C-alpha cells in the first residue's frame, strides 16, 4: 500500500508486511538516520534503487514517521529533565485531546505519552533548573481544570535503544 499516512495515525503497513530486509533497513536507520542511500543499500545487501524504493514505501506506509537529530538538552541550557505523571478528572475525548495538544504546544515538552494505569499521561520535559520546573508545573499542569493529580519524577539519565525493531 502506498497511501500517505498523517502523523499520529496507525501505520498503513501491517507488521506482517515487513520482511527481514525492511527490518534491517529500519535498524540501520535507527542507529544512524544520516546514512546515504548508497551506504544503507550496502549495509542491507540491496541494489541502491531497490533500497530507495523500500525506504520510500516504509515512509509512505507510516512505518518511518520521520528523522530527527538527538540534541543534548544541556547544550541548549536545559540541564534538568523530568517525567510528569498526570491524572485527569474526566476521561472524555475532549479533555484528553485538549490536554494532549496543550502539552504538545509546550516548548519544554520533549514527548507526550497517553498511558493506561493510575495516570493518564506522562510528559517528558526539559527545563533549566528546579525553579523553572516548579514554575512549569504550576503554570502548565496544575492550573489546568481537567488535571486532578500531578507527580514529578526527575530523570537522572536517559538512553535510547537504537536497535528497537531489529529483532
C-alpha positions in Angstrom: 0.0 0.0 0.0 1.4 3.4 -0.9 -1.1 5.9 0.8 0.2 8.9 2.7 0.0 8.5 6.4 -0.6 11.6 8.6 1.2 11.8 11.9 -0.3 10.0 14.9 -2.3 7.6 12.8 -1.6 3.9 12.9 0.7 2.7 10.1 -0.8 1.7 6.8 1.6 -1.2 6.6 1.0 -4.1 8.9 3.8 -5.8 10.8 3.4 -8.9 8.6 4.2 -6.8 5.5 7.8 -6.2 6.8 10.4 -8.7 5.8 13.9 -9.3 7.0 15.3 -6.6 4.7 12.8 -4.0 5.8 13.7 -4.7 9.4 17.4 -4.4 8.6 16.7 -1.0 6.9 14.8 0.2 10.0 17.6 -1.0 12.4 20.3 0.7 10.3 18.4 4.0 10.1 17.6 3.9 13.9 21.4 3.6 14.5 22.2 6.3 12.0 19.5 8.2 10.1 22.1 10.1 8.2 23.3 7.1 6.2 23.2 7.8 2.5 21.1 5.5 0.3 24.3 4.0 -1.1 25.6 3.2 2.4 22.2 1.9 3.5 21.9 -0.3 0.4 25.4 -1.8 1.0 24.6 -2.4 4.7 21.4 -4.4 4.0 22.6 -6.0 0.8 20.3 -4.4 -1.8 20.8 -2.5 -5.0 20.6 1.3 -4.4 17.4 1.6 -6.5 15.7 -1.2 -4.6 16.8 0.2 -1.2 15.4 3.7 -2.2 12.1 2.2 -3.2 11.9 0.2 0.1 12.6 3.3 2.2 10.0 5.3 0.2 7.4 2.5 0.8 8.3 2.5 4.6 7.8 6.3 4.7 4.5 6.2 2.7 3.3 3.3 4.8 3.7 5.2 8.0 6.4 2.9 9.4 9.2 5.6 9.1 7.5 8.6 10.7 10.4 10.9 10.4 14.1 11.5 11.1 15.4 13.6 13.9 18.6 15.0 15.5 19.2 13.8 19.0 20.4 17.1 20.7 21.8 17.1 24.2 19.4 19.4 26.0 22.2 20.7 28.3 23.8 22.4 25.3 20.5 24.4 25.0 20.6 25.4 28.7 18.1 22.8 29.9 20.0 20.9 32.5 17.1 19.2 34.2 14.7 16.7 32.8 11.6 15.2 34.4 8.7 12.9 33.7 5.4 14.5 34.8 2.7 12.0 35.5 -0.8 13.5 35.2 -4.2 12.2 36.2 -7.2 13.8 34.6 -10.6 14.4 36.3 -12.6 13.1 33.4 -11.7 10.9 30.6 -13.7 12.4 27.8 -12.3 12.6 24.3 -12.4 16.4 24.5 -10.5 16.5 27.8 -7.9 14.0 26.5 -7.5 15.8 23.2 -7.3 19.3 24.8 -4.7 18.2 27.4 -2.6 16.3 24.8 -2.5 19.3 22.5 -1.7 21.7 25.3 1.3 19.6 26.3 2.5 19.3 22.6 2.4 23.1 22.4 4.8 23.5 25.4 8.3 24.3 24.3 9.6 22.4 27.4 7.8 19.2 26.4 10.1 16.6 24.7 7.5 13.9 24.5 3.9 13.2 25.5 2.6 9.7 26.3 -1.1 8.9 26.8 -0.9 5.9 29.0 -3.1 3.3 30.8 -2.9 2.8 34.6 -3.1 5.0 37.6 -2.1 8.1 35.5 -3.4 9.2 32.1 -0.3 11.0 30.7 3.4 11.0 31.1 5.1 14.2 29.8 8.8 14.3 29.3 10.0 17.8 30.0 13.4 19.6 29.9 14.0 22.8 31.8 16.9 25.0 33.0 16.6 24.1 36.8 14.3 23.2 39.6 12.8 26.7 39.9 11.8 26.6 36.2 10.4 23.0 36.7 8.2 24.2 39.6 7.0 27.2 37.6 6.2 25.0 34.6 4.2 22.5 36.8 2.2 25.4 38.4 1.6 27.2 35.1 1.1 24.4 32.6 -0.2 21.4 34.7 -1.9 22.2 38.0 -3.5 25.3 36.5 -5.5 23.2 34.0 -9.1 22.5 35.1 -9.0 18.9 33.8 -5.9 18.0 35.9 -6.5 16.5 39.4 -3.1 15.0 40.2 0.5 15.7 39.1 3.5 13.7 40.2 7.0 14.7 39.0 10.0 12.3 38.7 13.4 13.7 38.0 15.4 12.0 35.3 19.0 11.2 36.2 19.9 9.6 32.9 18.1 9.0 29.6 19.3 6.4 27.0 17.6 5.5 23.7 17.6 1.9 22.3 18.7 2.4 18.8 18.2 -1.2 17.9 14.5 -1.4 18.6 12.6 -3.4 16.0 15.7 -5.1 14.6 14.7 -8.4 16.3 
